[in-house]
Each structure stands twice: as C-alpha cells, then as structure tokens.
Amino acid sequence: MNHDSNRGKSVARNVLSCFAIAFVTVTLAMFFLCGGLYLAYRTVFSFENYRAQMCIRKDLVVEDPHFVYSPGYDYIMWSEFDVRVDNIDKVFDARIDVSKFREGYKMRSLTDPWWDVGDHELSGASSEVSDDETMDVGYFDNGDGTLTVYIYLVEV
C-alpha cells in the first residue's frame, strides 16, 4: 500500500512538473513573440522610414522626433520634432513651398500630450505633396537656434 501511495505522488509530481514546464515555455514564447512584434512595429512605423514621404531633407539632423502612423485606406501621419536651423526653408525639400507659410496657422488637434499645437502660435501652411497626399506644416521658433516642427500628412 505504501508503494502505491508513493507511486501516486510521483505521478502527480510529474504531471505538475510537466504543467509548470509547459506554462514557462508558453509564457516565454509569448513574451518573445510579442517583443518581436513590438520591435518590428516600431521599426516599420518609425520616423526615419517616413522621413522622405514627409518631405524632410535627408541631411537634416532631427532631434526628439515623435511620430504616429495610422494605417488604413486613407492613412494619416502625425509628427513633431526639433531642428537646429534658423529658417524653415532648411527643413523641407522642394515639394514644400515655404513662401506660402503664414503666421497664425491653426493645425488639427490630437490627444497625445506631445502634440501641443494649441499651446503655440504657429506659422505654416497646407501643401499637396503628391496627387493623393496633403500635408499640413506648422512650426515655431524656440528662440535658441531651434525650430519645433509639426506635420500632419493625410492620404486623400
């Protein structure tokens, strides 16, 4: 009888060990899968991958970029960043006509805290950057040799 009791405990321990190993394995697999998907998402939907589409010069050093990409039938991009330039014409390529920029430009609101366009007096304009894309640009001078630039690009 004692032998059967020990055997039952041993089987129960083996079953519990198998469940524990399976749980740890599944948990680690999910962790690595989710981590890998997160890194892939952050890489694919990064500021640098959409820089040319937002008409930002390749050689321009961008500081502290924020970027949101909303995919879909009509995708939308929001971006905010700082640049060390004294004039907005050094930020964009030829597709953006900065001579059309005017003071008092109003941009769309976004709920993210970094999209604080309502807190600043912006200069800017809306431009067609391709047959199916419109881009709103607003910026303000920080007074320290940098500009803060906001971009709202939408496929129409």
N, C-alpha and C positions, 0 to 999 in steps of 0.2 A: 504494500500500500504506500509506503514512504517513497518507493522508487517511482510509482505512478504520479505521485504528487510533485516530485522534483521534475519529472519529465514535463508535466503540465506547465510548471513555472518556467521551464526552459523554453518551451514553445511560445508561451506568452511573451517572454523577453525577446525572443527572435522576431516575433510579429511586431512588437513595439519598436524594436531597433530598425526594422525594415521601413515602418511608417516614418520614423524620425529621419532616416537617411533619404527617403523619398521626399519628405517635406523640405529638408535642407536643399536637396538637389533642385526641386521645382522653384523654391524661393530664389536661389542663386541664379538659375536660368532666367527667371522673370526679371530679376534685378539687372542682369547683363543685357537682356533683350531691350528692356525699357531704357536703360542707359545708352545703348547703341542707337536706338531710335531717336532719343533726345539729341544726341550728338549729330546724327545725320540731319535731323530737322534744323538744328542751329547752323550747320554748315550750308545746307541748301538754301535756307532762307536768311542768309547773312547779309549785312550791309554791303560788303565787298562784291558779292555776286550780283548785286543790282545797281552798283555804282554807275556803270555806263548807261544803263536804262534811265537813271535819274539825271543824266547829262552832267555829271560831276567830272571834272578834269582828272585824268589818271595820275598826274604828278602832284596833285594837291594832297597835303597831309591833313587828314580829318581827325579831330580829337573828340573823344567821348561820343561816338555815334550811337543813337537809339534808332531802332528800325522795327517796324511791324509790317508784315506782309499778310494780306488777307486774300487767299486764293479763291477762285471761283470763275464763273462765266465772265464777269467783269471784275477783274482783280483790282485791289487797292493797296497802295504802299504809303506809309507814313514814315518820315524820318526827321530827326533833329540832330544837329551836330555843330561843333565849333570849328572854326578855321582861323589860322594866323595869317590873315591878309588884311590890307587896309581898304580894299574895294571889292564889291560883289562881282565885278567883271572878271576877277581872277578865279572864281569858283566854278563857273559853268563853261561848257563847250559852246560852239556856235549855234546850237539849236535853241538856246535861250537868249532872247534879246533883252538884255538888262536895261536898255534905254527906255523900255516900256514900264519899268518899275516906278511905282509912286508911293509916297508916304501915306500912312493911314490905311494900309491894306489889311483887310479882315480875312482870316482863314477859318476853315471848319474846326469845330471842337472835337475833341477826343477825350475819353475819360481817363486815360493813363496820366499819372502825375507829371511825367516828363514832358508831355505835350501841353506846355503852358502858354500857348499863343495869346490867350486872352489877357495875360499879365503884362504884355509888352506892346509898345507902339511899333508896328512893323511897317517896313517898306516892302513892296513886292508886286507881283502880277501873276496872271494865269497865262500859260503858254500851251500851244499844241506842239507836242514833241514828236508826234507821228500821226498817221491817219486815224489811229484809234486810241491815242493816249493824250490826256490833258494833264498838265502838271501845274499846281499852284505852288509858288515860292514866296515865302516871307522871311525877312531877316531883320536883325537889329544889331547895331554896333555896341559892343560891350565897353568901349572907351579904353581898352587896354591893348589895342592892336589886334583884337579878335572880333569875329562876327559869329553870331549864332544864327544858323540857317534852319528853316523848317520847309519840308517838302511834303506835298500831298499829291500823289500821282494816281490817276484812275484810268482804267481802260473803259472807253465808251462805245 
